Amino acid sequence: MGDNGVPDFLAPGLNIVFVGFNPGIRSGETGHHFANPTNRFWKLLHEAGITPRKYKPEDGRLLLELGLGLTNIVPRTTRAASDIKPEEFTEGRQQLLDKLRHYRPRVVCLVGKGVYQAYSGKNQATWGYQPDSIVPGIRDFVAPNSSGLVRMKLDQLVSIYRLIT
């Protein structure tokens, strides 16, 4: 669980685990992932056909029933990902690797190239499945960050998220 009460939703053998940078202010206040009203995560999952309906942040636990999980690379709430300290990424990366090795999802979806870079230690990434897995047996997928600050159009985002399934 994050230090501000945003729980991980993880279970053995999930199809996809979505990994964000860390909880934003609204998520820290509510205890729900991707809780900022301008964040497009929940809409993206539905429009990409990953979920059968548009879930709300408070429905996060229900994703487990669909074989989907949620966690962050850093549990601490911040105003922006740029507020995360390098040592927090180092520690968070190790904790994320431990979680993935324990729960063994089929795919880990890093929500943002920066999340993938912190997770993999690699400087470059393309959208979609990566050629090499960081944890053997778990496919790495890089998706655009769903934040409303990302300037990609919704249909572009949806087309990338659709590649997960």
C-alpha positions in Angstrom: 0.0 0.0 0.0 1.2 3.5 -0.7 2.2 5.6 2.3 -1.0 7.8 1.8 -3.5 4.9 1.8 -3.6 4.1 -2.0 -3.6 0.3 -2.0 -2.1 -2.0 -4.5 -4.7 -4.3 -6.3 -2.6 -7.4 -7.0 -3.3 -11.1 -7.1 -1.5 -14.1 -8.5 -1.7 -14.7 -12.2 -3.4 -11.5 -13.4 -3.5 -10.8 -17.1 -2.3 -7.2 -16.8 -0.9 -5.1 -14.0 -0.9 -1.4 -14.7 1.9 0.6 -13.1 1.8 4.3 -12.6 4.5 6.7 -11.4 3.0 7.4 -8.0 -0.3 8.6 -6.5 -1.1 12.2 -7.3 -2.6 14.6 -4.8 -6.2 13.6 -5.5 -5.4 9.9 -5.3 -3.7 10.4 -2.0 -6.7 12.3 -0.7 -9.2 9.7 -1.8 -7.2 6.5 -1.6 -8.0 5.6 -5.2 -5.7 5.2 -8.2 -6.0 7.6 -11.1 -8.5 9.7 -9.1 -7.8 13.1 -10.7 -10.9 14.0 -12.8 -8.7 15.1 -15.7 -6.9 11.7 -15.8 -8.1 9.6 -18.7 -7.1 6.2 -17.4 -10.5 4.8 -16.7 -11.9 6.1 -20.0 -8.9 4.6 -21.9 -9.4 1.2 -20.4 -13.1 1.2 -21.5 -12.6 2.7 -24.9 -9.7 0.3 -25.7 -11.9 -2.7 -24.8 -9.9 -3.6 -21.7 -12.9 -3.2 -19.4 -16.6 -3.8 -20.3 -17.7 -0.4 -18.9 -16.1 2.8 -17.7 -15.0 2.1 -14.1 -14.5 4.9 -11.6 -11.4 5.3 -9.4 -13.4 4.0 -6.4 -14.0 0.8 -8.4 -10.3 -0.1 -8.6 -10.6 -3.3 -6.6 -13.2 -4.6 -9.1 -10.5 -4.7 -11.8 -9.1 -7.8 -10.0 -12.3 -9.7 -11.1 -11.3 -8.9 -14.7 -7.7 -10.2 -14.3 -6.3 -6.6 -14.0 -4.2 -5.1 -11.3 -2.9 -1.7 -10.2 0.2 -0.5 -8.4 2.8 2.3 -8.6 6.6 2.4 -8.9 6.7 4.8 -6.0 4.1 4.8 -3.3 4.5 8.4 -2.0 1.9 10.9 -3.1 3.4 14.0 -4.8 2.1 16.9 -6.8 4.1 15.8 -9.8 6.3 12.9 -10.9 9.2 15.4 -11.0 9.0 15.6 -7.2 10.1 12.0 -6.8 13.6 11.6 -5.6 16.1 9.3 -7.5 16.5 7.1 -4.4 12.7 6.6 -4.3 12.8 5.3 -7.9 15.6 2.9 -7.0 13.8 1.6 -4.0 10.4 1.5 -5.8 11.9 -0.3 -8.8 13.1 -3.1 -6.5 9.8 -3.3 -4.7 8.0 -3.5 -8.0 10.3 -6.2 -9.3 9.6 -8.2 -6.1 5.8 -7.8 -6.5 6.0 -8.9 -10.2 8.1 -11.9 -9.4 5.7 -12.9 -6.6 2.4 -12.3 -8.5 3.5 -13.3 -12.0 1.1 -11.3 -14.2 1.1 -12.1 -17.9 1.8 -8.4 -18.8 3.1 -5.4 -16.9 1.8 -2.2 -18.5 4.0 0.8 -17.6 1.8 3.9 -17.8 4.3 6.3 -19.3 7.7 6.1 -20.9 9.2 7.6 -17.7 7.7 4.8 -15.6 9.2 2.2 -18.0 12.6 4.0 -17.9 12.6 3.9 -14.0 11.5 0.3 -14.1 13.9 -1.0 -16.8 16.9 1.3 -16.4 16.7 1.9 -20.2 16.7 5.3 -21.8 14.6 4.4 -24.9 11.2 2.8 -25.3 8.6 2.7 -28.0 4.9 2.4 -27.4 3.6 -1.2 -27.1 5.3 -4.4 -26.3 9.1 -4.2 -25.7 11.4 -6.7 -27.3 13.0 -7.8 -24.0 11.3 -8.5 -20.7 12.8 -7.2 -17.5 11.3 -10.1 -15.5 11.5 -13.3 -17.5 8.1 -14.6 -18.4 6.3 -11.3 -18.0 5.8 -9.2 -21.1 6.6 -5.4 -20.8 4.1 -3.0 -22.4 4.7 0.7 -22.5 1.6 2.9 -22.8 1.3 6.7 -22.8 0.7 8.3 -19.5 -3.1 8.9 -19.0 -2.7 12.2 -17.4 -4.7 15.1 -18.8 -1.4 16.9 -19.1 -0.4 14.5 -21.9 -1.1 16.2 -25.2 -1.9 13.1 -27.3 -5.5 13.0 -28.5 -7.8 10.4 -26.9 -8.1 8.3 -30.1 -4.3 8.1 -30.4 -4.1 6.9 -26.8 -6.9 4.4 -27.2 -5.2 2.9 -30.3 -2.1 2.3 -28.3 -3.9 0.8 -25.3 -5.8 -1.5 -27.6 -2.5 -3.2 -28.5 -2.3 -4.7 -25.0 -5.1 -7.1 -25.6 
